[in-house]
Amino acid sequence: MVRSAPQMLYESIEYSGISTANISHFQDLILRPIRLASSKPAQKAYLNTVLFLAGSAVLWGLAASAYTLFYMSYIPKIGIERVVHLQYG
């Protein structure tokens, strides 16, 4: 009889005194964070976060370019100097 590697591992664990209930419990403990991170609510939260950050970046870019265009259009590039003679009296 030819046994596969997982079957031999399972049999060696069985003979070593570790019960399959303990193995299953430890496997659940190890995989719990992965299951939580890949659950539907977590995926929805990831998607919402990415969309929010992308939208914020686009709006920030539009605001920065609008500010720059306004500044370049309405703020004079050179200063106007004029001598003002103050008279007191």
ZIVEN-V742031 format. One record per residue. RES is the residue in one small letter. PHI is phi in whole degrees, 0 to 359 (NA if undefined). OMEGA is omega in degrees with one decimal (NA if undefined). Layout:
res->(RES & RES)
phi->(PHI & PHI)
omega->(OMEGA & OMEGA)
This chain:
res->(m & v & r & s & a & p & q & m & l & y & e & s & i & e & y & s & g & i & s & t & a & n & i & s & h & f & q & d & l & i & l & r & p & i & r & l & a & s & s & k & p & a & q & k & a & y & l & n & t & v & l & f & l & a & g & s & a & v & l & w & g & l & a & a & s & a & y & t & l & f & y & m & s & y & i & p & k & i & g & i & e & r & v & v & h & l & q & y & g)
phi->(NA & 263 & 251 & 279 & 298 & 298 & 292 & 294 & 296 & 300 & 293 & 291 & 291 & 299 & 285 & 278 & 98 & 272 & 279 & 292 & 294 & 294 & 297 & 297 & 296 & 295 & 297 & 297 & 296 & 289 & 274 & 302 & 298 & 292 & 295 & 294 & 289 & 253 & 285 & 299 & 298 & 292 & 297 & 295 & 296 & 298 & 296 & 298 & 295 & 296 & 295 & 297 & 294 & 294 & 296 & 297 & 295 & 295 & 295 & 295 & 297 & 296 & 296 & 295 & 290 & 296 & 298 & 297 & 297 & 297 & 298 & 291 & 277 & 252 & 263 & 295 & 277 & 242 & 274 & 259 & 246 & 212 & 279 & 244 & 266 & 276 & 241 & 249 & 156)
omega->(180.0 & -179.7 & 178.1 & -178.1 & 178.0 & 179.7 & 178.0 & 177.8 & 179.0 & 179.7 & 179.8 & 176.7 & 179.1 & -178.0 & -177.4 & 176.2 & 177.6 & -177.4 & 179.3 & 176.6 & 177.2 & 178.9 & 179.2 & 179.2 & 179.2 & 177.8 & 177.1 & 178.9 & -178.6 & -175.2 & -177.6 & 178.9 & 179.2 & 178.1 & 179.2 & -178.0 & -178.7 & 179.5 & -179.0 & 177.9 & 178.6 & 178.3 & 178.3 & 178.0 & 178.1 & -179.1 & 179.0 & 179.1 & 179.8 & 179.1 & 178.2 & -179.8 & 178.4 & 177.7 & 178.1 & 179.7 & 178.7 & 179.6 & 177.8 & 177.4 & 176.9 & 179.3 & -179.6 & 179.9 & 177.1 & 178.1 & -179.7 & 179.1 & 177.8 & -178.5 & -178.2 & -176.9 & -169.2 & 178.7 & -177.8 & -177.2 & 178.6 & 179.8 & 176.9 & 179.9 & 179.0 & 179.7 & 179.9 & 178.3 & 179.2 & 179.8 & 177.8 & 174.0 & NA)
